[in-house]
Amino acid sequence: MLNLQDYGITMWEKDKIAAFRRTLLHWYDQEKRDLPWRRTTNPYHIWISEIMLQQTQVQTVIPYYERFLDWFPQVADLAHAPEEKLLKAWEGLGYYSRVRNMQKAAQQIMDEHQGHFPSTYEGIASLKGIGPYTAGAIASIAFNLPEPAVDGNVMRVMARLFEVDYDIGNPKNRKIFQAIMEILIDPKRPGDFNQALMDLGTDIESAKNPRPDESPIRFFSAAYLHGTMDKYPIKLPKKKPRPLHIQAFIIRNEQGQFLLEKNNAGRLLGGFWSFPIVETNLISKQLDLFETDTNHVLETVSQKAVFQDTYQLMPQWSNASFGPVKHTFSHQKWTIELLAGHVSQPTLKSDRQLAWVALADFDNYPFATPQKKMVQAYLNHLENATP
């Protein structure tokens, strides 16, 4: 076990630990949020909720969670789900590797555990896409195992409790907070203990605008008692997402259908459909036009030429002007320019996965958020252009 004193942390005596548990759990019993996944101990349901809650707010998750269970009520349903239905169920939640890993894990459960969700921490942690936090959450909530669930919210609370002088954003430091939690966790109610800290960390002890005077554990908190709440937790700034300029092509045929392309599995947003998109720097490289930044006309010509060569279509291009569409991922910040056109002979000869799709049928295709924003920008343009 990690020696916390080596990290400048002195743990409490047993009596104080017991008092802390009682205080935290009493507050949780009085104040806990009524959430659909807290009305069950079904590990499959709890797993879905925990994966969805990563990087996503609770109120956003609730309708997704309920629909997901309606579409895939059992592990077997998730394991055998078609890709497009799976992505449609996750559409708008982002971080789509999460749902792909969930399906792989469901297939593991079917193949390696005879369809039964593993009931040990080690078995849960062996599933695809399940890290220490999620394994701890499922083990403690579904199976009442005394396993900590250490995420950013819990680390924030722990950092203030013990004035931990280590960056919570550095993965190497997670072991410190894990060791603290292994000592503090209530062995009789581990699931409630973990969820109490989650609730506390997302609200009263949040990263922005915390309300320390309302915290039920304030008199246990070294940072509160020493007046150092503004110092903890220590977290260095994240690396800013890399800016990326994207050209999107909104192409219609004589029947009013739009050209959509399914992204290859190896690309960002793989498996989703969108208007054809190309990075603008790749367009310049493809045509050896390295000086087009100062010549918008030449740049537009290059974009049209690349589309025509790539998709083997010869659109009549529109002069319609669209504002840029912006979308930020964790590692990239997209600025998407839209270029519209129409074709009279819509035969698709490209070796890419393409389809002509009517606007009314868009709901049948999984769209990621950037595509939804592009569609909305196009519809807004039509609305504004109508006399």
Residue pairs with C-beta under 8 A, 6 or more apart in sequence:
1 179
1 182
2 175
2 176
2 178
2 179
4 10
4 11
4 176
4 179
4 180
7 164
7 166
7 176
8 165
9 162
9 164
9 176
9 180
10 162
11 17
11 180
11 183
12 20
16 220
17 183
17 184
19 220
20 184
20 217
20 220
21 184
21 186
21 193
23 216
23 217
23 220
24 193
24 196
24 197
24 200
24 216
24 217
25 186
25 189
25 192
25 193
25 196
26 216
27 196
27 200
27 216
27 217
28 192
28 195
28 196
28 199
29 192
31 199
32 38
32 192
32 195
32 196
32 199
33 58
33 199
35 49
35 58
35 62
36 49
36 62
36 65
36 66
37 45
37 46
37 48
37 49
37 65
38 195
40 46
41 141
41 142
42 142
43 117
43 119
43 124
43 138
43 142
43 143
44 74
44 75
44 117
45 69
46 137
46 138
46 141
46 142
47 102
47 117
47 130
47 134
47 138
48 65
48 68
48 69
48 102
49 61
49 65
50 134
50 137
50 138
51 98
51 99
51 102
51 129
51 134
52 61
52 64
52 65
52 68
52 93
52 98
53 61
54 95
54 98
54 134
55 94
55 95
55 330
56 93
56 94
58 202
60 93
61 93
64 89
64 90
64 92
64 93
67 89
68 89
68 90
71 77
71 81
71 85
71 89
72 78
72 81
72 89
75 106
75 109
75 110
75 115
75 117
76 106
76 110
76 115
78 86
78 102
78 103
78 106
79 103
79 106
79 107
79 109
79 110
81 89
81 103
83 271
84 271
84 365
84 366
86 99
86 100
86 103
87 96
87 99
87 271
87 272
87 366
88 365
88 366
89 99
90 96
90 98
90 99
90 366
91 272
91 366
91 367
91 368
92 368
92 369
92 372
93 99
94 329
94 368
94 369
95 330
96 269
96 270
96 271
96 272
96 368
97 129
98 129
100 271
101 128
101 129
102 128
102 129
104 128
104 129
105 127
105 128
105 129
105 130
108 126
108 127
108 128
109 115
109 116
109 117
109 118
109 127
113 123
117 124
117 142
118 124
118 126
118 127
119 143
120 139
120 143
120 145
121 135
121 136
121 139
121 145
121 147
124 130
124 134
124 135
124 138
124 139
125 131
125 132
125 135
130 138
132 150
132 174
132 178
133 149
133 150
133 151
134 149
135 147
136 147
136 148
136 149
136 150
136 194
137 149
137 194
139 145
139 147
140 146
140 147
140 148
140 149
140 185
140 190
140 191
140 193
140 194
141 191
141 194
141 195
142 191
144 189
144 190
144 191
145 190
146 185
146 186
146 187
146 190
147 185
147 190
148 154
148 178
148 181
148 182
148 185
148 194
149 194
149 198
150 174
150 177
150 178
150 181
151 198
151 201
152 168
152 201
152 207
153 197
153 198
153 200
153 201
153 202
153 205
154 177
154 181
154 194
154 197
154 198
154 201
155 168
155 174
155 177
155 233
156 168
156 201
156 205
156 207
156 232
156 233
157 197
157 200
157 201
157 205
157 217
158 164
158 177
158 180
158 181
159 166
159 168
159 177
159 223
159 232
159 233
159 234
160 205
160 212
160 221
160 222
160 223
160 224
160 229
160 232
160 233
161 180
161 217
161 220
161 221
161 222
161 223
162 180
162 222
163 222
163 223
163 226
163 228
163 231
163 232
164 176
164 177
164 180
164 232
164 233
164 234
165 234
166 173
166 176
166 234
167 173
167 234
167 235
167 236
168 177
168 233
168 234
168 235
169 235
169 236
169 238
170 236
184 193
185 193
185 194
186 192
186 193
200 215
200 216
200 217
204 210
204 211
204 212
204 214
204 215
204 216
205 212
205 215
210 229
212 218
212 221
212 224
212 229
215 221
215 224
218 224
219 225
221 229
222 228
223 229
223 231
223 232
240 333
241 328
241 329
241 330
241 331
241 332
241 333
242 331
242 332
242 333
243 332
243 333
243 335
244 279
244 332
244 333
244 334
244 335
245 279
245 280
245 281
245 334
245 335
245 337
246 277
246 278
246 279
246 280
246 334
246 335
246 336
246 337
247 277
247 278
247 279
247 280
247 283
247 303
247 336
247 337
247 339
248 274
248 275
248 276
248 277
248 325
248 336
248 337
248 338
248 339
248 374
249 259
249 275
249 276
249 277
249 278
249 307
249 311
249 315
249 339
249 340
249 341
250 258
250 275
250 338
250 339
250 340
250 341
250 374
250 378
251 258
251 259
251 275
251 276
251 311
251 313
251 315
251 340
251 341
251 342
251 343
252 258
252 259
252 340
252 341
252 342
252 343
253 259
253 342
253 343
253 344
253 346
253 356
254 342
254 343
254 344
254 346
255 346
255 356
255 358
256 358
256 359
257 346
257 356
257 357
257 358
258 275
258 356
258 357
258 358
258 359
259 275
259 276
259 311
259 313
259 346
259 354
259 355
259 356
260 273
260 274
260 275
260 354
260 355
260 356
260 357
260 365
261 273
261 274
261 275
261 276
261 277
261 352
261 353
261 354
261 355
262 271
262 272
262 273
262 353
262 354
262 355
263 269
263 270
263 271
263 272
263 273
263 274
264 270
264 353
265 271
268 329
268 332
269 368
269 370
271 366
272 366
272 367
272 368
272 371
273 355
273 357
273 365
273 366
273 367
273 371
274 367
274 368
274 370
274 371
274 374
275 371
275 374
276 307
276 310
276 311
277 336
278 303
278 306
278 307
278 310
280 299
280 303
280 337
283 289
283 299
283 302
283 303
283 306
284 290
284 292
284 299
284 302
286 306
287 302
287 305
287 306
289 298
289 299
289 302
292 298
292 299
292 302
293 299
300 339
303 339
304 315
304 317
304 339
304 341
307 313
307 315
307 339
308 314
308 315
310 350
310 352
311 348
311 350
311 352
311 354
312 348
312 349
312 350
313 343
313 346
313 348
313 350
314 343
315 341
315 342
315 343
316 341
316 342
316 343
316 344
317 339
317 340
317 341
318 339
318 340
318 341
318 342
320 340
320 381
320 385
322 337
322 338
322 340
322 377
322 378
322 381
323 377
324 335
324 336
324 337
324 338
325 334
325 335
325 336
325 338
325 370
325 373
325 374
325 377
326 333
326 334
326 335
326 336
326 373
327 333
327 334
327 336
327 369
327 370
327 373
328 334
334 370
336 370
336 373
336 374
338 374
338 377
338 378
340 378
346 356
348 354
348 355
348 356
357 364
357 365
362 375
367 375
